[in-house]
Amino acid sequence: MTAPPDLARADGPSGLAALGALALLAACPLFLSDFFVVQIGAQSLFLGTVALSVIFLSRYAGMFSLAQIAIYGASGYTVAILTATHRLPWIAGVLAALLVSSAVAFVFGLVACRTQGIYFFMITLAQAMLLYRFVDQDHVLANGHTGINGVRAPSFGAVSLSSPDAFYYVCLAAAAAMYWLVRRVGRTPFGLTLQGIRDNPRRMRTLGFNVAAYRVAAFTLAGFVAAVAGVLGVWYNGSISPGAIDMSRTEAIVVIAVSGGLAHLEGAFLGALLFTLVTNFASSYTSRFNTIIGLTFLLVTLFLPEGLAGVLRRAARALPTSRRAAGPPPSRPTSRAGEPP
């Protein structure tokens, strides 16, 4: 499952539009309640960061990975083990989580990136289930099915990340940094080479590029992005268990990425916002909220094949076009001397 080549080359929003969106998001805690700031806003940001790693691989490398939620979980488990179980400083837990998860992504990439298409898809699914089974059955490090509780978000002097506004701003900063990183990488020679490999790996191999090495590097970078989200996720929940990385969570990330739009990086966060809104409010009205989520995903896939981001992009392009088409009102031609007006 990859982004269509013509859409995958679409440019991101302009710098002015990105700054405007960032300013709007930064102002949300000023007029929204704590519920919307944390349950909707912060959760959408770190789930969107996981989906961002999926979309990065799909858009630039032509690889749709189901292992990103497992890498997210490896990061969360590392933070929980080091800070909640062994009482190490939070900074040590964060650095170790990023290192361990990137290493896990590298190993996963060494195996998965030797394949393509449906085989890559299935291998990454097997890797996700492998890590899930490991933490579910390991009672020494991961505490089995119960998981690890008592994970506390750090404090900076008088400011604690357990505060809704502070945690939201940390999630916003992390999501913005990962979005900037991925978008920047896509414009570098490395990113352009990845796109060439995506379009024609045989030709790139003939030109002397190590296709497997580039794919593994891209997979590792995507794992780092997912690891950042894993740190935020374990701070958000205050705990982690195998249920955080089971098949339903993998499906959720797929729903987020596809509904947001695989051809657009910002689609990761739009899809996460839609998913979080539907999950929170559908569960308030019916116990069959998973059915509502499935129907929403089905409708978006059928009627919005480009995802939410594609629809917004098309609307933004059509607006100035319609204004230009309307144009200024025609002026009345002036008559020459001796001619009737």
Buried (B, 14 or more C-beta within 10 A) or exposed (E): BBBEEEBBEBEBBEEEEBEEBBEEBBEBBEEBEEEBBBBBBBBBBBBBBBBBBBBBBBBBBBBBBBBBBBBBBBBBBBBBBBBBBEEBEBEEBBBBBBBBBBBBBBBBBBBBBBBBEEEBBEBBBEBBBEBBEBBBEEEEBBBBEEBBEEBEBBEEEEEEBEBBBBBBBBBBEBBBEBBEBBBEBBEEEBBEBBBBBBEEBEEBEEEEBEBBEBBBBBBBBBBBBBBBBBBBBBBBBBBBBBEBBBEEBBBBBBBBBBBBBBBBBBBBBBBBBBBBBBBBEBBEEEEEBBEBBEEBBEEBEEEBBBBBBBBBBEEEEEEEEEEEEEEEEEEEEEEEEEEEE
